[in-house]
Amino acid sequence: MKYVPPLDADDPDDSYVDRNTPGATRGSVVSGPALEHGMREIVHCIVQGGKVPDENDLTQLWQVIEDRATSVSTFLQVYPEIDTSDNRMPLTASGGTIIFPDTVDFSHRGGPLRNLSSVTLANRTFTTLANTKYHARMQFTYNATTGVYDVTPVLIDILDATYNPVPDPEFDNQFDTTLDDALIALVETDGSNVATVTTLRNANGLVHVASKSGIERSAIDFGGYTNTVLNWARTPLITFTSVSVYDFSNFDVSLIDFGMIHPTTRYDVDLYVRGYDIGSGEKISGAFVAVLRH
């Protein structure tokens, strides 16, 4: 598109001016292309966007822009994200049922915010059994007709043979959120079918810094570890950025090792640093800084 100046303009970049009778200012002479070109370009965009121009609908250009943005997001390598302050979706547990909310916004592959308002209450409500563990998930399936992803909430028994054929522990990272399948919560029912719901954080970037500042000595053992509760939807990767077993009481010490007490899960991680005082024979629980991310 190119700017079309007034017919009586002296410069091709002159602006249009309104008539001002008291000020003896003549209004600009408007050319046909100045009116036509803008409409032609907008109509062309509407048609290329797969829509039929409609004089009664003045939102068609915005609809095409929105559709295109959603289509582009189809290919983005961005994890689902819950649009709440803590990136968690609250589920309702009541009377042996789990209900997904229809008003909590989320994004998929970096696309526009949406929610489950298009899903009926019946399809957002699931029945539970006593003494059972479930994964609450939102699964996204590409719809070739509309060019967008349809979303389906599901509640899956951890021991379902199709979902978990081995079976593996439910905290195994194969069940983590993926680009098109969000793990929303762990649901555990007791003998009375009362559910405990652990909602999980879904965000494209999950980052947490864990640290321990003190250095403790003991003649008996290395001491404990630092527990960090996460409850993420994806299992973190851990990088120790600093470790130390030195203090000012004695520098004749050596670093033995550092790491995790048990395999890292999406729920929590136990980190430690261990050292040994060669002179006194004391065991040392050291300090560290570790970055957890996914």
Sequence and secondary structure as in RCSB ss.txt:
>XXXX:A:sequence
MKYVPPLDADDPDDSYVDRNTPGATRGSVVSGPALEHGMREIVHCIVQGGKVPDENDLTQLWQVIEDRATSVSTF
LQVYPEIDTSDNRMPLTASGGTIIFPDTVDFSHRGGPLRNLSSVTLANRTFTTLANTKYHARMQFTYNATTGVYD
VTPVLIDILDATYNPVPDPEFDNQFDTTLDDALIALVETDGSNVATVTTLRNANGLVHVASKSGIERSAIDFGGY
TNTVLNWARTPLITFTSVSVYDFSNFDVSLIDFGMIHPTTRYDVDLYVRGYDIGSGEKISGAFVAVLRH
>XXXX:A:secstr
      TT SSTT      BTTTTB      HHHHHHHHHHHHHHHHHTT    TT TTHHHHHHHHHHHHHHTT
     EE STTS    EEETTEEE  SS  EESTT   B STTS SGGGEEE  TT EEEEEEEEEEETTTTEEE
EEEEEEETT TTT SS   TTSGGGS BTTEEEEEEEEE TT  EEEEE B  S  EEEEEE   EEESS     
EEEE  BSS  EEEEEEEE  BTTB  EEEEEEEESS   SSEEEEEEEEEETTT  EEE EEEEEEE 
